[in-house]
Amino acid sequence: MLEFVRHLKRDEGPKLRIVGSPSIMRQLLEARVLDVLRVMVCPLVLPKTGVERFFGELQDAAFALSSQ
C-alpha cells in the first residue's frame, strides 16, 4: 500500500484524503508520507495512565501548526 501511495503522490492528480481510518493514518505517519495532518479536537477521557493507546507507540513527528 505504501508504494502505491508514494506513486500517487508523485502524480499531479488531485490531493489525497483519508477520513476516519486511524489504522491507515498510523501507517502513513510511520512511513512519513503525510504532508498535512488535520486533527479535529474532541473531548477525550484518558485511562489512569493518561496515555491514549492509539498514539502511545508512535515516534515523535514535527508538524507545523496551520490555520487551515
C-alpha positions in Angstrom: 0.0 0.0 0.0 2.8 2.5 0.9 4.4 2.2 -2.5 1.1 2.8 -4.1 0.6 6.0 -2.0 4.1 7.2 -2.9 3.2 6.6 -6.6 0.0 8.6 -6.2 1.9 11.5 -4.5 4.3 11.8 -7.5 1.3 12.0 -9.8 -0.1 15.5 -10.5 -3.7 14.4 -9.8 -6.0 15.7 -7.0 -4.9 15.8 -3.4 -5.3 12.6 -1.5 -7.5 12.5 1.6 -8.3 9.8 4.2 -11.2 10.3 6.6 -11.9 8.1 9.6 -9.3 5.4 9.3 -6.9 5.5 12.3 -5.1 2.4 11.2 -4.3 3.8 7.7 -3.4 7.2 9.1 -1.0 5.5 11.6 0.7 3.5 8.8 1.1 6.7 6.7 2.5 8.6 9.7 5.1 5.9 10.4 6.1 5.8 6.7 6.4 9.7 6.8 4.3 10.1 3.7 1.8 12.6 5.2 2.2 16.2 4.1 -0.7 17.5 6.2 -2.4 16.0 9.2 -5.7 17.8 10.0 -6.8 16.9 13.5 -10.2 17.7 14.9 -10.1 18.4 18.6 -12.8 16.4 20.6 -13.1 15.8 24.3 -11.4 12.6 25.3 -11.4 10.7 28.6 -8.0 9.1 29.2 -7.3 6.0 31.2 -5.4 6.2 34.5 -2.1 6.2 32.8 -3.0 9.5 30.9 -1.9 8.0 27.6 -4.1 7.4 24.6 -3.3 3.9 23.5 -3.7 4.6 19.8 -0.8 7.2 19.7 1.2 5.7 22.5 3.8 3.9 20.4 4.3 6.4 17.6 7.6 8.2 17.1 7.8 11.9 17.6 7.0 13.8 14.4 7.4 17.5 13.7 4.4 19.3 12.2 3.8 23.0 11.7 0.6 24.4 13.0 -1.6 25.7 10.2 -4.7 27.8 10.3 -6.4 25.8 7.6 
